[in-house]
Amino acid sequence: MNSPPERSPIRLEQVLQELGQPRLLGLLRDPAFPHRQRLLEQLQSIDLSLLHEVRLQKTSQTVAIDRVALAVAPSQVVRQPQTPADQQQWAAARRTGAELLHAGRVAVVTVAGGQGTRLGFEQPKGMYPIGPVSQRTLFQIFAEQILARRRRHSADLPWLIMTSDATHAETVAFFQTQAFFGLPESQVHFFRQGSLPALDAATGEILLSGPDEIALSPDGHGGIIGALHRSGLLDWLEHSGIDHIYYHQVDNPTAIIADPALLGLHTTARSQATTCVVRRTSPAERMGVVVEVSGRAEIIEYSELTPEQSAGVDESGQWIFWAGNTAIHVFERTFLQQLSSVASRLPLHAARKNVPFLDADGKLQRPADPACPNAIKLEQFIFDALPMASRTLVVEGDRNREFNPVKNSTGTDSVETCRMALRRIAAAWLAEVGYAVPDDAAIEISPLEALDAEELRQRFADGTLNVETLISRTPQNNS
């Protein structure tokens, strides 16, 4: 991965002076400081110009209140098909999307920088075994979808996986040990998201986590644009004839990777940024929502809404904040290239957190007061791209089919609910071919066996699939 343009020590000192960083300046100018070179290298690897754009939390809250007051439900949404005309529209979109895939004009980007800590899993989250029968990992389920699509559409479908410093080496090694799940190694590209320094909440100074270490944290899923640019992958996509990028996050194994219908709707509308939404289960659901603010699509985080606002309705009695964000998007490649420029890049958001830091006496402090966090962490959000696009599209997905994330160890959006969804989907497909799955049976269908119910029906009809091989009477313990 290419780094930000290297700055000379003199220029770096000028930038730090402009940013009001006297402590770092003093360390770099101290000839007796033994860690000067290490500190210099870290600072040169960070895009410090971003710190000019820091939005203090107070300002962010004011902006959020204004956005909520102005928000209305999305006015232009392609809803799930209900009528024969709807069915025809979606069928035409699938054909268009299939043509794009066959022409090799699509790539898949998976955001996989997080670890499975909330699941009690101290490895990259994509390595979590989620298959209800086979214990296939999240990565394997996505890989099999991509491999099956390559075969169906007789074309390349490059897979770009964004890791982080914490997950990169282990993720790459995992793919190597799995022989890339049958995918050509040349079609799987790993790239790391960037990091940004934590700032002292009172002074704005960059914190140190050790004598020679800046306190860094990942720059958010919106950092994917800069990371694609720095890695050279945006240019590679252009040279490879890729025009459209299907984006998703690693925690949702039922996402329909490179969904032809979504791709077709996206290109037919000439959208620069398309987002898939599902209806929230209730106003209390912890899920960002797609709205329109001053005529532009935006996403408001659930944390920005009071319970009363979240349940708000418009003049016609329709729920305003119904369109839940699935973190499934399709972007025009040219639009992401536009956003990779300094003039168009995504804004920074500030969150107050407790961050361990080295104090002025060189002692490590570990703040723990949740009521008074000591630091500001900075990140970018990919959905901030929506209001920056000149043409957007909102598409309603089938929640039961394509949005079943695994975020928690128990309860809502948990390992159990995700595995139940995988079983439910498989059983529904089998029911369509007239096979009733016994209540006591565990089941899952690999994308290599069938990408959808239609393919399962075809394989069942021509005798190339033995249904009994999909069913286990003794579900495996995946805990």
Long-range contacts (C-beta under 8 A, 24 or more apart in sequence): 1-191, 1-192, 1-227, 1-230, 1-231, 2-230, 2-231, 2-232, 3-44, 3-45, 3-230, 4-44, 4-45, 4-46, 4-47, 4-230, 6-44, 7-44, 9-40, 12-40, 12-43, 12-44, 12-48, 15-48, 15-49, 16-43, 16-48, 19-48, 19-51, 19-52, 20-204, 20-205, 21-205, 21-206, 22-205, 23-205, 23-206, 23-208, 23-360, 24-205, 24-206, 34-211, 35-211, 35-212, 38-212, 38-213, 39-212, 39-214, 42-213, 42-214, 42-216, 43-214, 46-195, 46-196, 46-197, 46-214, 46-216, 47-194, 47-226, 49-342, 50-196, 50-348, 50-378, 51-197, 51-199, 51-378, 53-347, 53-348, 54-199, 54-204, 54-348, 54-350, 54-376, 54-378, 55-347, 55-348, 55-349, 55-350, 56-350, 56-376, 57-350, 57-351, 57-352, 57-376, 60-349, 60-350, 64-300, 64-304, 67-293, 67-298, 67-300, 67-304, 68-300, 68-304, 68-305, 68-309, 70-293, 70-294, 71-291, 71-292, 71-293, 71-298, 71-300, 71-320, 71-321, 72-291, 72-292, 72-293, 72-314, 72-320, 73-291, 73-292, 73-314, 73-318, 73-319, 73-320, 73-321, 73-322, 73-323, 74-277, 74-290, 74-291, 74-292, 74-297, 74-323, 74-394, 75-292, 76-393, 76-394, 77-277, 77-323, 77-394, 77-395, 77-396, 78-265, 78-393, 78-394, 78-395, 78-396, 79-396, 80-396, 80-397, 80-398, 90-261, 90-265, 92-264, 92-268, 93-260, 93-261, 93-262, 93-263, 93-264, 93-265, 93-268, 94-260, 94-261, 94-264, 95-260, 95-264, 96-260, 96-263, 96-264, 96-267, 96-268, 97-259, 97-260, 97-261, 97-262, 97-263, 97-264, 97-265, 97-267, 98-153, 98-260, 98-264, 100-243, 100-244, 100-260, 100-263, 100-264, 100-267, 101-149, 101-153, 101-155, 101-157, 101-258, 101-260, 101-263, 102-153, 102-154, 102-155, 103-155, 103-241, 104-155, 104-156, 104-157, 104-240, 104-241, 104-242, 105-241, 105-242, 105-243, 105-244, 106-157, 106-242, 106-243, 106-244, 106-245, 106-246, 106-258, 106-263, 107-157, 107-158, 107-159, 107-160, 107-237, 107-240, 107-242, 107-244, 107-245, 107-246, 108-142, 108-146, 108-157, 108-158, 108-159, 108-160, 108-245, 108-246, 108-248, 108-257, 108-258, 109-160, 109-161, 109-162, 109-224, 109-228, 109-245, 109-246, 109-247, 109-248, 110-142, 110-159, 110-160, 110-161, 110-162, 110-248, 110-249, 110-250, 111-162, 111-221, 111-224, 111-247, 111-248, 111-249, 111-250, 111-327, 112-139, 112-161, 112-162, 112-163, 112-167, 112-171, 112-249, 112-250, 113-162, 113-163, 113-164, 113-166, 113-167, 113-192, 113-193, 113-218, 113-221, 114-164, 114-167, 114-250, 114-251, 115-166, 115-167, 118-407, 118-408, 118-409, 119-406, 119-408, 119-409, 119-415, 120-409, 123-170, 124-163, 124-167, 124-170, 124-171, 124-174, 125-167, 125-250, 125-251, 126-161, 126-167, 126-171, 126-174, 126-250, 127-170, 127-171, 127-174, 128-406, 129-478, 130-253, 130-406, 130-415, 130-418, 130-419, 130-422, 130-478, 131-419, 131-422, 131-444, 131-478, 132-419, 132-420, 132-422, 132-423, 132-442, 132-443, 132-444, 132-475, 132-476, 132-478, 133-442, 133-443, 133-444, 133-472, 133-475, 133-476, 134-444, 134-446, 134-476, 135-476, 135-478, 136-444, 136-446, 138-250, 138-251, 138-253, 138-406, 139-171, 139-174, 139-175, 139-178, 139-181, 139-250, 140-178, 140-181, 141-253, 141-447, 142-250, 142-253, 142-255, 142-257, 143-180, 143-181, 143-182, 143-183, 144-181, 144-446, 144-447, 144-448, 145-256, 145-257, 145-258, 145-447, 145-451, 146-183, 146-257, 146-258, 147-181, 147-182, 147-183, 147-447, 147-448, 148-447, 148-448, 148-451, 149-257, 149-258, 149-451, 150-183, 152-451, 156-187, 157-187, 157-258, 158-187, 158-188, 158-189, 158-237, 158-240, 158-242, 159-183, 159-187, 159-188, 159-189, 160-189, 160-191, 160-228, 160-233, 161-188, 161-189, 161-190, 161-191, 162-191, 162-192, 162-193, 162-224, 162-227, 163-190, 163-191, 163-192, 163-193, 164-192, 164-193, 164-218, 165-192, 165-195, 165-218, 166-218, 168-192, 189-231, 189-233, 189-236, 191-227, 191-228, 191-230, 191-231, 191-233, 192-227, 192-231, 193-218, 193-219, 193-220, 193-221, 193-223, 193-224, 193-227, 194-218, 194-219, 194-223, 194-226, 194-227, 194-230, 195-219, 196-348, 196-377, 196-378, 196-379, 197-378, 198-353, 198-355, 198-357, 198-375, 198-376, 198-377, 198-378, 199-375, 199-376, 199-378, 200-357, 200-374, 200-375, 200-376, 201-352, 201-373, 201-374, 201-375, 201-376, 202-374, 204-376, 207-355, 207-357, 207-358, 207-375, 208-357, 208-358, 209-355, 209-356, 209-357, 209-358, 209-364, 210-358, 210-364, 211-358, 211-362, 215-355, 215-356, 215-357, 215-375, 217-355, 217-377, 217-378, 217-379, 218-379, 219-378, 219-379, 219-380, 220-349, 220-379, 220-380, 220-381, 220-382, 221-249, 221-327, 221-380, 221-381, 221-382, 222-346, 222-379, 222-380, 222-381, 222-382, 222-383, 222-384, 222-385, 223-379, 223-380, 224-382, 225-336, 225-339, 225-340, 225-345, 225-346, 225-380, 225-382, 225-385, 226-340, 226-345, 226-380, 228-336, 228-340, 229-337, 229-340, 234-333, 234-336, 234-337, 234-340, 237-333, 238-333, 238-337, 242-333, 243-332, 243-333, 243-334, 244-330, 244-331, 244-332, 244-333, 245-330, 245-331, 245-332, 245-333, 245-336, 246-328, 246-329, 246-330, 247-327, 247-328, 247-329, 247-330, 247-331, 247-382, 248-327, 248-328, 248-329, 249-327, 249-405, 251-405, 251-406, 251-407, 252-326, 252-327, 252-328, 252-402, 252-403, 252-404, 252-405, 252-406, 253-404, 253-406, 253-418, 253-422, 254-401, 254-402, 254-403, 254-404, 254-418, 254-421, 254-422, 254-425, 255-326, 255-328, 255-402, 255-403, 256-401, 256-402, 259-402, 262-328, 262-330, 262-395, 262-397, 263-330, 265-393, 265-395, 266-330, 266-393, 266-395, 269-391, 269-393, 270-391, 271-330, 271-332, 271-389, 271-391, 271-392, 271-393, 272-331, 272-332, 272-334, 272-335, 272-389, 272-390, 272-391, 272-392, 273-297, 273-329, 273-330, 273-331, 273-332, 273-335, 273-385, 273-386, 273-389, 273-391, 273-392, 273-393, 274-329, 274-330, 274-331, 274-392, 274-393, 274-394, 274-395, 275-299, 275-325, 275-326, 275-328, 275-329, 275-383, 275-386, 275-392, 275-393, 275-394, 275-395, 276-326, 276-328, 276-329, 276-395, 276-396, 276-397, 276-402, 277-323, 277-324, 277-325, 277-326, 277-394, 277-395, 277-396, 277-397, 278-323, 278-324, 278-326, 278-396, 278-397, 278-398, 278-399, 278-402, 278-403, 279-322, 279-323, 279-324, 279-396, 279-399, 280-321, 280-322, 280-323, 280-324, 283-307, 283-310, 283-311, 283-319, 283-321, 284-310, 285-324, 287-324, 287-325, 288-324, 288-325, 288-383, 289-321, 289-322, 289-323, 289-324, 289-325, 290-323, 290-324, 290-325, 290-386, 290-394, 291-320, 291-321, 291-323, 293-387, 296-386, 296-387, 296-392, 297-386, 297-387, 297-389, 297-392, 297-394, 298-383, 298-386, 298-387, 299-325, 299-381, 299-383, 299-386, 323-394, 323-396, 324-403, 325-383, 326-397, 326-402, 326-403, 328-397, 328-402, 328-403, 329-382, 329-383, 331-385, 335-385, 335-389, 336-385, 339-385, 339-388, 344-388, 345-380, 346-380, 346-381, 346-382, 346-384, 346-385, 346-388, 347-380, 347-384, 348-378, 348-379, 348-380, 349-378, 349-379, 349-380, 349-381, 350-376, 350-377, 350-378, 351-376, 351-377, 351-378, 351-379, 352-376, 352-377, 353-377, 400-424, 400-425, 401-425, 415-478, 415-479, 419-478, 426-470, 428-453, 429-453, 429-456, 430-456, 430-467, 430-470, 432-456, 432-457, 433-457, 433-460, 433-461, 433-467, 435-460, 435-467, 437-471, 438-471, 438-473, 440-473, 441-471, 441-472, 441-473, 441-475, 442-471, 442-472, 442-473, 442-474, 442-475, 442-476, 443-470, 443-471, 443-472, 444-470, 445-470
